[in-house]
Amino acid sequence: MTEMPEPQLQAPPALSAVQQTMLIPLVARALGGGLFPGHACGDQQAAELVRRLRLHTAPYLVDRPTVLNILWRTKVIRDAGLAFFARHPQAWGVNLGCGLSHYFQWLDNGQNTWLDADMPQSMELRRRLLAPGGERLRSAIIDLRRRSWWQDLQLPPAALAQPLFMLCEGVLMYLQPQQVRQVLQAFATQAPAGSRLVIDILAGCAVGMAQWHASVGPTNAQFHWGIRSLSELTDCHPRLRLLATHSVASSHGWMGLAAERMWNYWSSTPLYGVVELGVE
């Protein structure tokens, strides 16, 4: 029986500097397990996309600390999602600024619904690379810099009748502080009580320093947002609560923990971490 040839990917849409950073976690999830077997996430979808895009992966894998950070972050987000859907099995999940990530491969429980949302160019690339996922896997075009981004999700009443699980990874640090504040305020204002938002954070000292980052620097993207206090995440709206803080230092063994103890003399905010926010 003759196999049908795989459709060739046409020239991908032009990506902005920030959108190019979506390739960093893609390569880390696809191949990072070879460098850090204990942190492998088994992302078969990412491995297939790397192959189809014919990416030159060596420059990404040389930056081993970032590869480890992404594998750690993936597990933290996945564990948070699994815990949430265990409590709310029919709820919706929303990935804001999804890039080429595919969390539904781990979080699909057969009852929940997932919505991937990003800028037009990113969603066009997803459309070319990924097969349609059925009724419970949906997509939307949004721009988190716009005040109307929540409305652009077009969440149906059924989604808003129960708590939402939302995540936004590798995105907010590229936005202006006021834009991040608007994102958090929209979540606090619009999301049903009990909803969760998982985001990654940078310390304020990283702002303006992206050119020194081994993986981000070559894209010419820049870090514009960081925090000096965890209270900055909840001060923008009275419904917001900080539910959990995870520091990447734990993934780097005793050296990472020692470095963080030294850092904590100056700041209570992790240099890099993941936080879980909730609304009441």
N, C-alpha and C positions, 0 to 999 in steps of 0.2 A: 504494500500500500504506500503510495507516494505521499510524503508529508507536504503540506502547504507551506510555501516559504513565508517567513515572518515578514510583516510589512516593514519597510525601511522608514526610519524616523527622518522626516524632512527637517530642514534647518529649524532649530528651536527659536522661539520668539526672543527678541532682544531682552536681556535682563538687566535691571539696574544694579548698582554696586551692592545694595543691601540684598536684593533677590539672589545675587550670586552666592551669598553666604549659605543658601539652602543646600548647596552641594557639600558643605563641610559635615553636617550631621549625616547626610546620605552616605558618604564614604565611610564615616566612622561606624555606622550601624552595619554596613555591608561587610566590612573587612576588619573592623577593630577587634573582633573576637580572636583573630589570629595573633594579635599583639597582647591581648589581655583575656585569656580564655575564661578566667573566673568572672568576667564581666560581660561575656558575650550575650547579646540579646536575641539572637536567632532571627534576624530580620531578613527573610528570604526575598521579600519584595524589594528592599533596598539593593540587595545583591543583583537582582535582575535589572533594576534601573541603571545601576552603574555599568553593567554590561551593555545595555542598549544604548546608553549615552556615549559609550566608548571613552569614558573619562580617564585621564592620566592621573592615577590615584597616588603615586609616590609622594608628591608635595604635601598632600593631606596627611598621609600616614607618618611622615617624618615628625609632625607635630604631635608627639605621643601624649603630652599632658592634655591637649584638647580632645584627642580621641577618647582618653579615659574619662574626662569630664562629661562627654556626651553620652557614653555608655552608662555612667552613673546616673546622669539626669534622666535618661530613658527609663531606667528601672524605677526611680523615684516616682516619675509621672505614671508609669504603668501600674505600680502598686497602689497609688492614690486612686487611680481610675477603677481598679478591681475592687477596692474597698468601697468606693462610692456605689458602684453598680450592684454590689452585694446587698446594699441597703435599699437601692432604688432600681430594681432590675429592668423596669420599662422606661427609664428616663432617657433623655437625649444627652449626647456628648457633642461638644463643639470645639474644634481646633482652630483658633484664630491665628492667621498667618501660618498656615499648615505647611507651606513649601512642598516638599516631596515626601513628607513623613506619612506613615500609615499606621496609626495607633489602633485602628479598629481591628487589625489582624490579631491583636492581643485582648481587646476589650469587648469584642462581640460575644454576647451571651445568648444570642438567639431571640432576644426580646427587645433590646434597646435599639436606638437609632443614633446614627453618627452624621455630623455635618462638618465637612472640611471647607474652610473659607480662606481666601487670600486675594491678592491683587489680580487683575485680568491676565497679565503675562504668566504669572505662576500657575493660575488655574488652566490656562490654555496648554501649558506644558504638561500638567497632570492629565488633561483630557487626551493628549496625544500618546502618553505613556501608559496610562492605567485603564484597564477595562472597566466599564460601568459596574457598580457594585450592588445594584438592586435597590428596592424600595427603602431599605433601612440604612443605606449609605448615600448621602446627598452632598451637594456642593453649593456654594454661594460665592459671589464676587463682592469683596468688601475692601475698604481702605481705612485702616484704623486711624489715620490722620483726620478723617472726616467725622464730624459730629453725628452724622446719620448712619454710622457703621452698624449700630445695633438694628435699626430698621431694615438695613440692607440684608441682614441675615434672613429675614422673612420667616421667622419661627412661627409655626402654626399654634393655635390655642392648645392643642394636645401637648406640645412641648413645654408650654409655660404653665401647665396645670400641675406640675411637679418640679422638684429641684432639678437644676441643670448641672452637668459637669463640664467645665470649660477649661481649656488650657491655652497658653500663649508662650511658646518657648523660642528663644533666640530672636526675638522681635523687638520688645519694648526698649532695649538699650539703644536701638537705632532711632528712636523717636525723640522729639523734644519733650522736656519735662512737662509742659502744659498739655501736650498730646497724651502722655501717659496718664496724667491726672484725669483727663476726659474719659479715657478707657476705663479706669477704675470707677469713676463716678457713674458711667453708663451701666456697668455691671451691677453696682450697688443699687442703682435706681430701678433697673429693669428686671433683674433676675429674681425669680421666686425665692422665698425664704428657704433656707437649707441648701442653696446652690453653692458650688465650689468653683474657685478659679485658681489654677496652678500656674505660676509664672516663675521665670528665673530672674535673678537679680545680680547686679554688679555693685561693688562698693563705689562710692562717689569718686575716689581717687583714680578710677579707670576712665572717667570721662575725658575724651580728647586723646586717648592713648591707643586707639585701635591700630595705628600704623606700626606699633611695636608687637602686635599679636601675629604670631607666625602664620596662622591660617586666614585671619580676617584682613590683615594688612594688605596682601596682594589684591584684594577686591576693591580697595579704596573706600570701603564703608567706614563709618566713624561712630564711636560710642558717644551719644549725647545725653543719656540718662543713667544715673546711678544714685544710690541712696547713702545717706550718712547716718540714718537712724531707721530702724524698722517701723517706728511710729509713722513715718512718712507714707507708708502704704495704707494706713487706715484713717489718717487725719482728714482725708478729703471727703469722707461721708460717714455719718453716724451709724449706718447699717453694716459697715465693713468690720470684720473681725479677723485677726491674725490667728490661724488655727494651728499651723505647724511651720517650723523653719528647718531646712536641711542644708548643711554645709558640705561642699565638695571635699573639704579637707579629709573627711572620713574615708574617702576612696583612695587616698594617697598614703595610707599607712601611718606609722608613727611619725615620719618626717612631716607629713601634712598636718597632723594633729599638733605637733610641736610648733610648727610655723603659725598655726592659728592661735595657739595660746599666746605667742608673742604679739600677734596682731591684735588680740583682744585687749591688750593694754591700752590701745589707742581707740578701738572701736568695738561695739557689740554687734556690728553688721558683718556677715561673712564677706570675704573678698569676692567669692562667687557662691551662689546657692540657689535653692529652689524654695519657694514659700507657697503655702496653701492658704487662700483667703476664703472667707465665707460671708454670707449675708444673713441678717436676722430680720 
